[in-house]
Amino acid sequence: MVNEKRLKAIIAGSGLAGLSAARILREHHDVTVYERGGPDAATGGQGIMLAPNGVKILNSMGYDPHRAGAVPILGFRMYDQKGNMLQDQDMDLKPKYGADCLGQKRSDFRDELMRLATAPSAELGIGGEPTKMVFNNAVVELDPDQGVVTLEDGSTATADVVIIADGVHSRFRTTIVGAGHEAKKTGMTCYRVAVSTEDAKKALGDLPLPDWWDPATCNNRSSMIFAGDGSPRFIVTYPLRHQTYFNLSCILQTQNSSKSATESWHAEGDRGKLLEAFGDFNEPLKRILGAATEIKVWELQDLDPLPSWVRGRAMLIGDAAHAMTPMHGQGANMSVEDAESLRLLAPGTSRADVPRLLRLAESVRRPRAKRVLEDTRKAHFEFKQGVQMDDETMDFDFGFRYDGVFEALRERERESGGGDRR
Ligand SMILES: Cc1cc2nc3c(=O)[nH]c(=O)nc-3n(C[C@H](O)[C@H](O)[C@H](O)COP(=O)(O)OP(=O)(O)OC[C@H]3O[C@@H](n4cnc5c(N)ncnc54)[C@H](O)[C@@H]3O)c2cc1C
């Protein structure tokens, strides 16, 4: 029997976390997303790698990897700066973790999440109504106990549950946990670059595509190209958009800190500085970097674990709750996992039940995100020292192993001998 009782949900932010949460909640509740930017407020056209833990959840939401141009990443390579291959390893993650990693353009990923949040329910084969999207209207105030938000245009809206997905520089983190919990720079910077195969070929001229790129030899690998001279400089590459693009995340010690590279996903990177910083890398790579139509720059930041994510009927998710560097590629995956935990707001949940259920979700999500942050920090520390990765630094097992909130709760119950009735 269909239970008609639906909660009213408000989500602040239409990033990867906010849209994932919208898809989860819309099935049984009435959802409105308020976004301070326009409809194209994506996180840039560069790449994002989804891990098995995130992919499994996305699959359960009806995610269509083909629409998103997703490329399965089936192995891993290491190269030195001259282009010599040092390591080539199969990953074969699906048998062990239930899904492969996927390489995607961020904008394609967000577009597919937007479809899941807003497409007609019949198209998705689910119940409920599409999410209502309100753009160019930021949430400026929040009463987490009453579930009331004030918007930039002066209006107010009331909900049974408010999900705060407003990113690394969250305006409402303080409202939930108090002051003194800002993300901090880690001293490393990432130039975020995506280049099409067509542009790469043009730029290479008489030189062939590098073997890490050429579809005939790349073998669906993600590759790391290291400086190898003890300096913390490396480039992470992987294919995107049906292998017609490549991501190049060029990571190095911060040279010139800037406000825009700390605050905006859209800060423009200086091509000259990028080429100078990687000037001793091999010629094909430099020509490819020189061909990028868009170079974005982002100073890596992370957030110490928060003492809480929930106050009243409001919950932080995504980078607002647990910003981390991309060294283990888990930030967005954690956001998708956070969103999935909102399945605890099952059909028929009453307004009075919301605070308890948000705390239950938090009790699963917060310790897990903390552990993933710790693993990520360990890798970041070693990379920053210029230490080449070892098996311990690159142990992704904990991150990859997750099957959603209900399984996590069952596991907790098993571990506590069945006595855990939180
Ligand atoms: C270089 C780099 C590479 C990365 N690579 C990976 C990777 O390979 N895999 C991975 O899993 N993660 C990766 N990450 C992490 C990932 O990008 C983030 O974890 C993810 O984007 C966080 O999503 P979010 O929705 O929480 O925040 P955001 O994407 O920042 O979205 C926040 C949204 O909220 C809106 N907003 C802000 N304030 C308000 C307000 N007051 N009212 C309304 N709207 C508001 C913003 O406009 C924005 O649209 C990487 C990060 C970096 C820096």
The ligand as a Gaussian input file, in Angstrom:
#p B3LYP/6-31G(d) Opt

LIG

0 1
 C       41.369000      18.677000      -7.607000
 C       40.304000      17.819000      -7.038000
 C       40.068000      16.556000      -7.570000
 C       39.099000      15.729000      -6.994000
 N       38.923000      14.494000      -7.493000
 C       38.032000      13.668000      -6.903000
 C       37.857000      12.352000      -7.377000
 O       38.523000      11.914000      -8.337000
 N       36.942000      11.551000      -6.754000
 C       36.191000      12.020000      -5.698000
 O       35.389000      11.248000      -5.167000
 N       36.334000      13.275000      -5.238000
 C       37.220000      14.103000      -5.799000
 N       37.356000      15.366000      -5.348000
 C       36.451000      15.842000      -4.281000
 C       35.085000      16.284000      -4.850000
 O       35.259000      17.155000      -5.920000
 C       34.270000      16.946000      -3.747000
 O       34.246000      16.121000      -2.625000
 C       32.821000      17.195000      -4.225000
 O       32.815000      18.067000      -5.332000
 C       32.000000      17.790000      -3.092000
 O       30.684000      18.006000      -3.541000
 P       29.714000      18.952000      -2.723000
 O       28.389000      18.839000      -3.396000
 O       29.808000      18.661000      -1.282000
 O       30.292000      20.409000      -2.914000
 P       30.317000      21.326000      -4.211000
 O       30.462000      20.509000      -5.444000
 O       31.303000      22.387000      -3.947000
 O       28.843000      21.955000      -4.288000
 C       28.373000      22.912000      -3.387000
 C       27.226000      23.649000      -4.060000
 O       26.564000      24.467000      -3.102000
 C       26.303000      25.743000      -3.685000
 N       26.169000      26.686000      -2.568000
 C       27.145000      27.168000      -1.760000
 N       26.627000      27.976000      -0.817000
 C       25.284000      27.983000      -1.021000
 C       24.203000      28.613000      -0.349000
 N       24.397000      29.405000       0.723000
 N       22.951000      28.415000      -0.824000
 C       22.732000      27.616000      -1.915000
 N       23.737000      26.998000      -2.589000
 C       24.989000      27.174000      -2.139000
 C       27.497000      25.980000      -4.585000
 O       27.240000      26.961000      -5.566000
 C       27.685000      24.583000      -5.183000
 O       26.893000      24.382000      -6.314000
 C       38.326000      16.190000      -5.887000
 C       38.549000      17.468000      -5.376000
 C       39.534000      18.268000      -5.927000
 C       39.785000      19.604000      -5.327000

